[in-house]
């Protein structure tokens, strides 16, 4: 049509698309970095496994993704693998020399911001065994831990990886498989490593406040050859189904283990990133989706 002139909005979009790569690339890097920081802070964080305490479920050098929002809507569930901050009673499992050079400090700062650094000395990863109100002990006549008097067959403990059944219990050490019955206080949980022979856990360091939980480890993402999810073992699902009265308040809040919340939020962030890349407002792109 004669005299037709593109609107100011359309001319602005055309100019954005014609931005040179050397100008656009730094902008994209800044957007990607900001998204990584937001995801690491509020949704999902990668954690490096520094010790053998969770073998063979998790090996030294594995990286797991940790859902940081799931426990905002429900409580932990027995059998889940989670990351938490230890109390003052919990001694660091791995102590490595740390460089204080400027480059090392900068690398640690950036790595921590985007969630790829090693965990702090007070960050631990263990499996939930018992919850508030539960009574946990070891061992029954088959050498198993018991929760509220029920023996648990733990398939994730590999042969030769359990602690010594013949050693006398020692409250200050985790070398013995045996320990006297413990009633878990309100607001706390009893956690143990899968490699019981080397794990320093609640047997000798005490229960952990649930408020100290950082998030649930739900998948191994590195190395790629070990990519797999970390579901709740069937033995714990069966136990929960057969014993609904144990820790009734927890069971009510848990809601049966709802899906990870991050999967509902991440698509929104990805949509925002795509909108920034193309120069189209988010609302415009959403209106173009098929109904």
Order of alpha helices (4+ residues) and beta strands (2+ residues): alpha-alpha-beta-beta-beta-alpha-beta-beta-beta-beta-beta-beta-alpha-beta-beta-beta-alpha-alpha-alpha-alpha
